[in-house]
Amino acid sequence: MEEKIMAILNDICGADEGELEPDTDLFEEGILDSFGVITLFVEIEKQLGIKLEPTELTRDEIKSPALIIRQVLQRA
């Protein structure tokens, strides 16, 4: 499931496979913005059936690929 989440994230961010490191700060690096977060959550729900609510998560909880994966796995 982690690989699928990374593939979704890479697609939304326009990154090549392996380009994003697990600890990359997606907001600080300008890779992800609030619109991208919503798009990411919609794709995760569509492809994996796992719903993430933007109002329930802080920016610090989803600022890196590793943290996004953790949030998805906690809800799986």
N, CA, C and O atoms as a printed pandas DataFrame, in Angstrom:
     atom_number atom_name residue_name chain_id  residue_number  x_coord  y_coord  z_coord
0              1         N          MET        A               1    0.817   -1.186    0.000
1              2        CA          MET        A               1    0.000    0.000    0.000
2              3         C          MET        A               1    0.870    1.262    0.000
3              4         O          MET        A               1    0.487    2.279   -0.579
4              5         N          GLU        A               2    2.025    1.198    0.640
5              6        CA          GLU        A               2    2.917    2.357    0.674
6              7         C          GLU        A               2    3.346    2.773   -0.731
7              8         O          GLU        A               2    3.419    3.963   -1.035
8              9         N          GLU        A               3    3.628    1.795   -1.581
9             10        CA          GLU        A               3    4.033    2.101   -2.957
10            11         C          GLU        A               3    2.901    2.769   -3.722
11            12         O          GLU        A               3    3.140    3.681   -4.514
12            13         N          LYS        A               4    1.682    2.328   -3.494
13            14        CA          LYS        A               4    0.522    2.920   -4.166
14            15         C          LYS        A               4    0.330    4.366   -3.710
15            16         O          LYS        A               4    0.050    5.242   -4.528
16            17         N          ILE        A               5    0.478    4.616   -2.416
17            18        CA          ILE        A               5    0.353    5.977   -1.893
18            19         C          ILE        A               5    1.426    6.869   -2.502
19            20         O          ILE        A               5    1.146    8.003   -2.890
20            21         N          MET        A               6    2.646    6.366   -2.589
21            22        CA          MET        A               6    3.731    7.150   -3.193
22            23         C          MET        A               6    3.454    7.411   -4.668
23            24         O          MET        A               6    3.758    8.494   -5.168
24            25         N          ALA        A               7    2.886    6.442   -5.369
25            26        CA          ALA        A               7    2.560    6.633   -6.783
26            27         C          ALA        A               7    1.505    7.726   -6.946
27            28         O          ALA        A               7    1.605    8.558   -7.848
28            29         N          ILE        A               8    0.502    7.725   -6.080
29            30        CA          ILE        A               8   -0.528    8.766   -6.113
30            31         C          ILE        A               8    0.110   10.123   -5.832
31            32         O          ILE        A               8   -0.157   11.097   -6.535
32            33         N          LEU        A               9    0.943   10.182   -4.816
33            34        CA          LEU        A               9    1.610   11.432   -4.440
34            35         C          LEU        A               9    2.513   11.933   -5.562
35            36         O          LEU        A               9    2.503   13.121   -5.885
36            37         N          ASN        A              10    3.284   11.040   -6.151
37            38        CA          ASN        A              10    4.157   11.426   -7.269
38            39         C          ASN        A              10    3.346   11.993   -8.424
39            40         O          ASN        A              10    3.735   12.987   -9.036
40            41         N          ASP        A              11    2.225   11.361   -8.717
41            42        CA          ASP        A              11    1.381   11.807   -9.820
42            43         C          ASP        A              11    0.836   13.211   -9.555
43            44         O          ASP        A              11    0.870   14.069  -10.438
44            45         N          ILE        A              12    0.344   13.439   -8.362
45            46        CA          ILE        A              12   -0.235   14.738   -8.019
46            47         C          ILE        A              12    0.831   15.828   -7.972
47            48         O          ILE        A              12    0.585   16.962   -8.385
48            49         N          CYS        A              13    2.000   15.486   -7.475
49            50        CA          CYS        A              13    3.082   16.469   -7.338
50            51         C          CYS        A              13    3.900   16.628   -8.613
51            52         O          CYS        A              13    4.734   17.529   -8.705
52            53         N          GLY        A              14    3.672   15.769   -9.589
53            54        CA          GLY        A              14    4.443   15.836  -10.822
54            55         C          GLY        A              14    5.880   15.388  -10.643
55            56         O          GLY        A              14    6.776   15.838  -11.358
56            57         N          ALA        A              15    6.095   14.496   -9.681
57            58        CA          ALA        A              15    7.445   14.002   -9.390
58            59         C          ALA        A              15    7.662   12.646  -10.054
59            60         O          ALA        A              15    6.720   11.879  -10.253
60            61         N          ASP        A              16    8.902   12.369  -10.387
61            62        CA          ASP        A              16    9.262   11.060  -10.916
62            63         C          ASP        A              16    9.383   10.075   -9.764
63            64         O          ASP        A              16    9.632   10.465   -8.623
64            65         N          GLU        A              17    9.204    8.787  -10.075
65            66        CA          GLU        A              17    9.344    7.747   -9.055
66            67         C          GLU        A              17   10.723    7.849   -8.420
67            68         O          GLU        A              17   11.731    7.933   -9.123
68            69         N          GLY        A              18   10.767    7.843   -7.095
69            70        CA          GLY        A              18   12.027    7.920   -6.364
70            71         C          GLY        A              18   12.527    9.335   -6.129
71            72         O          GLY        A              18   13.514    9.531   -5.421
72            73         N          GLU        A              19   11.862   10.318   -6.711
73            74        CA          GLU        A              19   12.298   11.707   -6.556
74            75         C          GLU        A              19   11.988   12.253   -5.161
75            76         O          GLU        A              19   12.784   12.997   -4.589
76            77         N          LEU        A              20   10.831   11.880   -4.620
77            78        CA          LEU        A              20   10.441   12.346   -3.295
78            79         C          LEU        A              20   11.012   11.421   -2.226
79            80         O          LEU        A              20   10.813   10.207   -2.268
80            81         N          GLU        A              21   11.713   12.002   -1.283
81            82        CA          GLU        A              21   12.230   11.244   -0.143
82            83         C          GLU        A              21   11.129   11.150    0.914
83            84         O          GLU        A              21   10.266   12.026    0.975
84            85         N          PRO        A              22   11.142   10.111    1.742
85            86        CA          PRO        A              22   10.102    9.961    2.762
86            87         C          PRO        A              22    9.981   11.152    3.707
87            88         O          PRO        A              22    8.892   11.443    4.201
88            89         N          ASP        A              23   11.089   11.841    3.960
89            90        CA          ASP        A              23   11.057   12.954    4.912
90            91         C          ASP        A              23   11.035   14.334    4.246
91            92         O          ASP        A              23   11.217   15.344    4.926
92            93         N          THR        A              24   10.817   14.392    2.939
93            94        CA          THR        A              24   10.727   15.672    2.236
94            95         C          THR        A              24    9.554   16.476    2.787
95            96         O          THR        A              24    8.434   15.969    2.858
96            97         N          ASP        A              25    9.803   17.727    3.178
97            98        CA          ASP        A              25    8.719   18.606    3.619
98            99         C          ASP        A              25    8.033   19.144    2.365
99           100         O          ASP        A              25    8.539   20.053    1.707
100          101         N          LEU        A              26    6.902   18.582    2.055
101          102        CA          LEU        A              26    6.203   18.882    0.809
102          103         C          LEU        A              26    5.723   20.327    0.728
103          104         O          LEU        A              26    5.652   20.897   -0.361
104          105         N          PHE        A              27    5.397   20.918    1.862
105          106        CA          PHE        A              27    4.929   22.302    1.883
106          107         C          PHE        A              27    6.100   23.273    1.822
107          108         O          PHE        A              27    6.076   24.240    1.060
108          109         N          GLU        A              28    7.111   23.015    2.615
109          110        CA          GLU        A              28    8.303   23.873    2.652
110          111         C          GLU        A              28    8.990   23.927    1.286
111          112         O          GLU        A              28    9.489   24.976    0.878
112          113         N          GLU        A              29    9.011   22.810    0.593
113          114        CA          GLU        A              29    9.665   22.727   -0.717
114          115         C          GLU        A              29    8.767   23.238   -1.850
115          116         O          GLU        A              29    9.190   23.297   -3.004
116          117         N          GLY        A              30    7.527   23.606   -1.514
117          118        CA          GLY        A              30    6.606   24.110   -2.526
118          119         C          GLY        A              30    6.069   23.034   -3.459
119          120         O          GLY        A              30    5.615   23.332   -4.564
120          121         N          ILE        A              31    6.120   21.796   -3.016
121          122        CA          ILE        A              31    5.681   20.668   -3.839
122          123         C          ILE        A              31    4.175   20.456   -3.730
123          124         O          ILE        A              31    3.527   20.039   -4.690
124          125         N          LEU        A              32    3.624   20.745   -2.553
125          126        CA          LEU        A              32    2.207   20.503   -2.293
126          127         C          LEU        A              32    1.600   21.751   -1.662
127          128         O          LEU        A              32    2.215   22.390   -0.807
128          129         N          ASP        A              33    0.386   22.091   -2.094
129          130        CA          ASP        A              33   -0.347   23.201   -1.495
130          131         C          ASP        A              33   -1.715   22.684   -1.047
131          132         O          ASP        A              33   -1.981   21.486   -1.136
132          133         N          SER        A              34   -2.576   23.572   -0.570
133          134        CA          SER        A              34   -3.864   23.131   -0.040
134          135         C          SER        A              34   -4.726   22.452   -1.109
135          136         O          SER        A              34   -5.425   21.484   -0.812
136          137         N          PHE        A              35   -4.682   22.946   -2.336
137          138        CA          PHE        A              35   -5.425   22.295   -3.416
138          139         C          PHE        A              35   -4.865   20.895   -3.678
139          140         O          PHE        A              35   -5.622   19.951   -3.907
140          141         N          GLY        A              36   -3.555   20.768   -3.642
141          142        CA          GLY        A              36   -2.921   19.471   -3.834
142          143         C          GLY        A              36   -3.299   18.478   -2.751
143          144         O          GLY        A              36   -3.458   17.288   -3.018
144          145         N          VAL        A              37   -3.443   18.974   -1.516
145          146        CA          VAL        A              37   -3.847   18.104   -0.405
146          147         C          VAL        A              37   -5.240   17.538   -0.668
147          148         O          VAL        A              37   -5.471   16.340   -0.503
148          149         N          ILE        A              38   -6.160   18.399   -1.075
149          150        CA          ILE        A              38   -7.524   17.935   -1.362
150          151         C          ILE        A              38   -7.504   16.920   -2.502
151          152         O          ILE        A              38   -8.161   15.882   -2.426
152          153         N          THR        A              39   -6.756   17.218   -3.546
153          154        CA          THR        A              39   -6.638   16.293   -4.677
154          155         C          THR        A              39   -6.061   14.958   -4.219
155          156         O          THR        A              39   -6.539   13.899   -4.626
156          157         N          LEU        A              40   -5.043   15.009   -3.380
157          158        CA          LEU        A              40   -4.418   13.798   -2.840
158          159         C          LEU        A              40   -5.426   12.972   -2.048
159          160         O          LEU        A              40   -5.521   11.760   -2.238
160          161         N          PHE        A              41   -6.175   13.619   -1.164
161          162        CA          PHE        A              41   -7.149   12.910   -0.343
162          163         C          PHE        A              41   -8.241   12.270   -1.202
163          164         O          PHE        A              41   -8.669   11.148   -0.929
164          165         N          VAL        A              42   -8.687   12.978   -2.232
165          166        CA          VAL        A              42   -9.714   12.435   -3.129
166          167         C          VAL        A              42   -9.179   11.204   -3.858
167          168         O          VAL        A              42   -9.880   10.198   -3.973
168          169         N          GLU        A              43   -7.950   11.277   -4.347
169          170        CA          GLU        A              43   -7.355   10.139   -5.063
170          171         C          GLU        A              43   -7.126    8.948   -4.140
171          172         O          GLU        A              43   -7.341    7.804   -4.542
172          173         N          ILE        A              44   -6.694    9.203   -2.916
173          174        CA          ILE        A              44   -6.497    8.111   -1.955
174          175         C          ILE        A              44   -7.831    7.417   -1.689
175          176         O          ILE        A              44   -7.905    6.189   -1.649
176          177         N          GLU        A              45   -8.876    8.210   -1.509
177          178        CA          GLU        A              45  -10.190    7.606   -1.267
178          179         C          GLU        A              45  -10.669    6.831   -2.495
179          180         O          GLU        A              45  -11.197    5.726   -2.368
180          181         N          LYS        A              46  -10.485    7.408   -3.679
181          182        CA          LYS        A              46  -10.942    6.755   -4.910
182          183         C          LYS        A              46  -10.174    5.457   -5.175
183          184         O          LYS        A              46  -10.775    4.439   -5.520
184          185         N          GLN        A              47   -8.859    5.493   -5.017
185          186        CA          GLN        A              47   -8.041    4.336   -5.380
186          187         C          GLN        A              47   -7.885    3.308   -4.263
187          188         O          GLN        A              47   -7.721    2.117   -4.530
188          189         N          LEU        A              48   -7.937    3.767   -3.008
189          190        CA          LEU        A              48   -7.701    2.851   -1.893
190          191         C          LEU        A              48   -8.918    2.658   -0.991
191          192         O          LEU        A              48   -8.933    1.759   -0.150
192          193         N          GLY        A              49   -9.933    3.498   -1.163
193          194        CA          GLY        A              49  -11.122    3.384   -0.329
194          195         C          GLY        A              49  -10.915    3.858    1.092
195          196         O          GLY        A              49  -11.669    3.477    1.988
196          197         N          ILE        A              50   -9.907    4.684    1.314
197          198        CA          ILE        A              50   -9.597    5.190    2.653
198          199         C          ILE        A              50   -9.834    6.694    2.655
199          200         O          ILE        A              50   -9.238    7.434    1.872
200          201         N          LYS        A              51  -10.718    7.132    3.551
201          202        CA          LYS        A              51  -11.098    8.544    3.585
202          203         C          LYS        A              51  -10.249    9.306    4.600
203          204         O          LYS        A              51  -10.166    8.934    5.770
204          205         N          LEU        A              52   -9.625   10.375    4.124
205          206        CA          LEU        A              52   -8.899   11.303    4.981
206          207         C          LEU        A              52   -9.658   12.622    4.966
207          208         O          LEU        A              52   -9.978   13.143    3.898
208          209         N          GLU        A              53   -9.945   13.159    6.130
209          210        CA          GLU        A              53  -10.665   14.428    6.234
210          211         C          GLU        A              53   -9.671   15.561    6.463
211          212         O          GLU        A              53   -8.948   15.552    7.460
212          213         N          PRO        A              54   -9.625   16.527    5.564
213          214        CA          PRO        A              54   -8.684   17.644    5.722
214          215         C          PRO        A              54   -8.883   18.404    7.030
215          216         O          PRO        A              54   -7.924   18.936    7.591
216          217         N          THR        A              55  -10.120   18.458    7.518
217          218        CA          THR        A              55  -10.387   19.193    8.752
218          219         C          THR        A              55   -9.907   18.452    9.992
219          220         O          THR        A              55   -9.830   19.042   11.070
220          221         N          GLU        A              56   -9.585   17.181    9.861
221          222        CA          GLU        A              56   -9.139   16.380   10.999
222          223         C          GLU        A              56   -7.621   16.282   11.098
223          224         O          GLU        A              56   -7.098   15.778   12.092
224          225         N          LEU        A              57   -6.911   16.758   10.080
225          226        CA          LEU        A              57   -5.453   16.622   10.052
226          227         C          LEU        A              57   -4.792   17.989    9.966
227          228         O          LEU        A              57   -5.223   18.854    9.203
228          229         N          THR        A              58   -3.746   18.170   10.754
229          230        CA          THR        A              58   -2.991   19.414   10.672
230          231         C          THR        A              58   -1.930   19.291    9.588
231          232         O          THR        A              58   -1.587   18.193    9.150
232          233         N          ARG        A              59   -1.428   20.423    9.174
233          234        CA          ARG        A              59   -0.370   20.445    8.157
234          235         C          ARG        A              59    0.848   19.640    8.616
235          236         O          ARG        A              59    1.475   18.949    7.814
236          237         N          ASP        A              60    1.180   19.731    9.905
237          238        CA          ASP        A              60    2.331   18.994   10.440
238          239         C          ASP        A              60    2.140   17.484   10.374
239          240         O          ASP        A              60    3.119   16.740   10.324
240          241         N          GLU        A              61    0.899   17.026   10.372
241          242        CA          GLU        A              61    0.617   15.590   10.325
242          243         C          GLU        A              61    0.717   15.009    8.914
243          244         O          GLU        A              61    0.744   13.790    8.743
244          245         N          ILE        A              62    0.773   15.880    7.907
245          246        CA          ILE        A              62    0.797   15.401    6.519
246          247         C          ILE        A              62    1.861   16.110    5.687
247          248         O          ILE        A              62    1.738   16.192    4.465
248          249         N          LYS        A              63    2.903   16.621    6.337
249          250        CA          LYS        A              63    3.877   17.443    5.607
250          251         C          LYS        A              63    4.910   16.650    4.822
251          252         O          LYS        A              63    5.643   17.228    4.020
252          253         N          SER        A              64    4.986   15.346    5.032
253          254        CA          SER        A              64    5.966   14.534    4.300
254          255         C          SER        A              64    5.303   13.250    3.803
255          256         O          SER        A              64    4.270   12.836    4.328
256          257         N          PRO        A              65    5.896   12.628    2.799
257          258        CA          PRO        A              65    5.349   11.349    2.333
258          259         C          PRO        A              65    5.216   10.316    3.458
259          260         O          PRO        A              65    4.217    9.600    3.523
260          261         N          ALA        A              66    6.206   10.238    4.335
261          262        CA          ALA        A              66    6.160    9.261    5.428
262          263         C          ALA        A              66    4.974    9.525    6.357
263          264         O          ALA        A              66    4.313    8.590    6.807
264          265         N          LEU        A              67    4.710   10.798    6.640
265          266        CA          LEU        A              67    3.590   11.131    7.519
266          267         C          LEU        A              67    2.246   10.879    6.838
267          268         O          LEU        A              67    1.293   10.451    7.489
268          269         N          ILE        A              68    2.166   11.140    5.548
269          270        CA          ILE        A              68    0.935   10.849    4.810
270          271         C          ILE        A              68    0.673    9.347    4.821
271          272         O          ILE        A              68   -0.453    8.911    5.060
272          273         N          ILE        A              69    1.698    8.570    4.565
273          274        CA          ILE        A              69    1.564    7.107    4.593
274          275         C          ILE        A              69    1.101    6.648    5.968
275          276         O          ILE        A              69    0.225    5.790    6.070
276          277         N          ARG        A              70    1.674    7.204    7.019
277          278        CA          ARG        A              70    1.279    6.836    8.385
278          279         C          ARG        A              70   -0.212    7.112    8.607
279          280         O          ARG        A              70   -0.920    6.273    9.165
280          281         N          GLN        A              71   -0.686    8.274    8.177
281          282        CA          GLN        A              71   -2.096    8.618    8.361
282          283         C          GLN        A              71   -3.009    7.654    7.598
283          284         O          GLN        A              71   -4.047    7.238    8.114
284          285         N          VAL        A              72   -2.627    7.307    6.391
285          286        CA          VAL        A              72   -3.437    6.376    5.595
286          287         C          VAL        A              72   -3.447    4.996    6.249
287          288         O          VAL        A              72   -4.506    4.381    6.380
288          289         N          LEU        A              73   -2.291    4.511    6.656
289          290        CA          LEU        A              73   -2.214    3.178    7.258
290          291         C          LEU        A              73   -2.985    3.103    8.571
291          292         O          LEU        A              73   -3.545    2.056    8.896
292          293         N          GLN        A              74   -3.023    4.193    9.326
293          294        CA          GLN        A              74   -3.787    4.205   10.576
294          295         C          GLN        A              74   -5.283    4.064   10.326
295          296         O          GLN        A              74   -6.021    3.600   11.195
296          297         N          ARG        A              75   -5.724    4.461    9.147
297          298        CA          ARG        A              75   -7.149    4.418    8.827
298          299         C          ARG        A              75   -7.531    3.202    7.976
299          300         O          ARG        A              75   -8.705    2.991    7.670
300          301         N          ALA        A              76   -6.544    2.423    7.608
301          302        CA          ALA        A              76   -6.803    1.262    6.739
302          303         C          ALA        A              76   -7.469    0.133    7.509
303          304         O          ALA        A              76   -7.759   -0.918    6.937
